[in-house]
């Protein structure tokens, strides 16, 4: 897994998490 792929995964998880906030 490259740094770019890892960063993309983290961004997706972060987006999913923030989307649940009001």
mmCIF file as gemmi writes it, N, C-alpha and C atoms, coordinates in Angstrom:
data_model
loop_
_atom_site.group_PDB
_atom_site.id
_atom_site.type_symbol
_atom_site.label_atom_id
_atom_site.label_alt_id
_atom_site.label_comp_id
_atom_site.label_asym_id
_atom_site.label_entity_id
_atom_site.label_seq_id
_atom_site.pdbx_PDB_ins_code
_atom_site.Cartn_x
_atom_site.Cartn_y
_atom_site.Cartn_z
_atom_site.occupancy
_atom_site.B_iso_or_equiv
_atom_site.pdbx_formal_charge
_atom_site.auth_seq_id
_atom_site.auth_asym_id
_atom_site.pdbx_PDB_model_num
ATOM 1 N N . UNK Axp A 1 ? 0.852 -1.199 0 1 0 ? 1 A 1
ATOM 2 C CA . UNK Axp A 1 ? 0 0 0 1 0 ? 1 A 1
ATOM 3 C C . UNK Axp A 1 ? 0.889 1.251 0 1 0 ? 1 A 1
ATOM 4 N N . UNK Axp A 2 ? 0.592 2.142 -0.917 1 0 ? 2 A 1
ATOM 5 C CA . UNK Axp A 2 ? 1.403 3.356 -1.014 1 0 ? 2 A 1
ATOM 6 C C . UNK Axp A 2 ? 0.862 4.452 -0.091 1 0 ? 2 A 1
ATOM 7 N N . UNK Axp A 3 ? 1.651 5.476 0.103 1 0 ? 3 A 1
ATOM 8 C CA . UNK Axp A 3 ? 1.215 6.591 0.945 1 0 ? 3 A 1
ATOM 9 C C . UNK Axp A 3 ? -0.019 7.259 0.369 1 0 ? 3 A 1
ATOM 10 N N . UNK Axp A 4 ? -0.082 7.336 -0.943 1 0 ? 4 A 1
ATOM 11 C CA . UNK Axp A 4 ? -1.23 7.982 -1.591 1 0 ? 4 A 1
ATOM 12 C C . UNK Axp A 4 ? -2.509 7.194 -1.316 1 0 ? 4 A 1
ATOM 13 N N . UNK Axp A 5 ? -2.422 5.884 -1.419 1 0 ? 5 A 1
ATOM 14 C CA . UNK Axp A 5 ? -3.599 5.051 -1.152 1 0 ? 5 A 1
ATOM 15 C C . UNK Axp A 5 ? -4.021 5.169 0.308 1 0 ? 5 A 1
ATOM 16 N N . UNK Axp A 6 ? -3.039 5.184 1.188 1 0 ? 6 A 1
ATOM 17 C CA . UNK Axp A 6 ? -3.337 5.284 2.615 1 0 ? 6 A 1
ATOM 18 C C . UNK Axp A 6 ? -4.008 6.625 2.916 1 0 ? 6 A 1
ATOM 19 N N . UNK Axp A 7 ? -3.462 7.687 2.332 1 0 ? 7 A 1
ATOM 20 C CA . UNK Axp A 7 ? -4.024 9.021 2.543 1 0 ? 7 A 1
ATOM 21 C C . UNK Axp A 7 ? -5.454 9.099 2.024 1 0 ? 7 A 1
ATOM 22 N N . UNK Axp A 8 ? -5.699 8.458 0.903 1 0 ? 8 A 1
ATOM 23 C CA . UNK Axp A 8 ? -7.046 8.463 0.322 1 0 ? 8 A 1
ATOM 24 C C . UNK Axp A 8 ? -8.021 7.726 1.238 1 0 ? 8 A 1
ATOM 25 N N . UNK Axp A 9 ? -7.585 6.615 1.8 1 0 ? 9 A 1
ATOM 26 C CA . UNK Axp A 9 ? -8.444 5.866 2.716 1 0 ? 9 A 1
ATOM 27 C C . UNK Axp A 9 ? -8.776 6.693 3.945 1 0 ? 9 A 1
ATOM 28 N N . UNK Axp A 10 ? -7.755 7.361 4.483 1 0 ? 10 A 1
ATOM 29 C CA . UNK Axp A 10 ? -7.977 8.191 5.674 1 0 ? 10 A 1
ATOM 30 C C . UNK Axp A 10 ? -8.944 9.32 5.356 1 0 ? 10 A 1
ATOM 31 N N . UNK Axp A 11 ? -8.804 9.925 4.18 1 0 ? 11 A 1
ATOM 32 C CA . UNK Axp A 11 ? -9.706 11.007 3.784 1 0 ? 11 A 1
ATOM 33 C C . UNK Axp A 11 ? -11.142 10.501 3.687 1 0 ? 11 A 1
ATOM 34 N N . UNK Axp A 12 ? -11.318 9.325 3.12 1 0 ? 12 A 1
ATOM 35 C CA . UNK Axp A 12 ? -12.669 8.765 2.985 1 0 ? 12 A 1
ATOM 36 C C . UNK Axp A 12 ? -13.277 8.487 4.35 1 0 ? 12 A 1
ATOM 37 N N . UNK Axp A 13 ? -12.488 7.919 5.247 1 0 ? 13 A 1
ATOM 38 C CA . UNK Axp A 13 ? -12.979 7.637 6.599 1 0 ? 13 A 1
ATOM 39 C C . UNK Axp A 13 ? -13.313 8.94 7.312 1 0 ? 13 A 1
ATOM 40 N N . UNK Axp A 14 ? -12.454 9.938 7.13 1 0 ? 14 A 1
ATOM 41 C CA . UNK Axp A 14 ? -12.681 11.232 7.781 1 0 ? 14 A 1
ATOM 42 C C . UNK Axp A 14 ? -13.968 11.872 7.264 1 0 ? 14 A 1
ATOM 43 N N . UNK Axp A 15 ? -14.173 11.79 5.965 1 0 ? 15 A 1
ATOM 44 C CA . UNK Axp A 15 ? -15.39 12.35 5.362 1 0 ? 15 A 1
ATOM 45 C C . UNK Axp A 15 ? -16.637 11.64 5.893 1 0 ? 15 A 1
ATOM 46 N N . UNK Axp A 16 ? -16.559 10.318 5.985 1 0 ? 16 A 1
ATOM 47 C CA . UNK Axp A 16 ? -17.707 9.558 6.492 1 0 ? 16 A 1
ATOM 48 C C . UNK Axp A 16 ? -18.008 9.958 7.933 1 0 ? 16 A 1
ATOM 49 N N . UNK Axp A 17 ? -16.935 10.158 8.724 1 0 ? 17 A 1
ATOM 50 C CA . UNK Axp A 17 ? -17.119 10.483 10.127 1 0 ? 17 A 1
ATOM 51 C C . UNK Axp A 17 ? -17.716 11.875 10.286 1 0 ? 17 A 1
ATOM 52 N N . UNK Axp A 18 ? -17.201 12.844 9.55 1 0 ? 18 A 1
ATOM 53 C CA . UNK Axp A 18 ? -17.691 14.218 9.678 1 0 ? 18 A 1
ATOM 54 C C . UNK Axp A 18 ? -19.11 14.352 9.119 1 0 ? 18 A 1
ATOM 55 N N . UNK Axp A 19 ? -19.483 13.501 8.198 1 0 ? 19 A 1
ATOM 56 C CA . UNK Axp A 19 ? -20.834 13.59 7.615 1 0 ? 19 A 1
ATOM 57 C C . UNK Axp A 19 ? -21.9 13.203 8.641 1 0 ? 19 A 1
ATOM 58 N N . UNK Axp A 20 ? -21.485 12.499 9.71 1 0 ? 20 A 1
ATOM 59 C CA . UNK Axp A 20 ? -22.443 12.1 10.739 1 0 ? 20 A 1
ATOM 60 C C . UNK Axp A 20 ? -22.606 13.182 11.791 1 0 ? 20 A 1
ATOM 61 N N . UNK Axp A 21 ? -21.752 14.194 11.747 1 0 ? 21 A 1
ATOM 62 C CA . UNK Axp A 21 ? -21.861 15.287 12.712 1 0 ? 21 A 1
ATOM 63 C C . UNK Axp A 21 ? -22.938 16.273 12.255 1 0 ? 21 A 1
ATOM 64 N N . UNK Axp A 22 ? -23.552 16.967 13.19 1 0 ? 22 A 1
ATOM 65 C CA . UNK Axp A 22 ? -24.61 17.931 12.849 1 0 ? 22 A 1
ATOM 66 C C . UNK Axp A 22 ? -24.06 19.164 12.136 1 0 ? 22 A 1
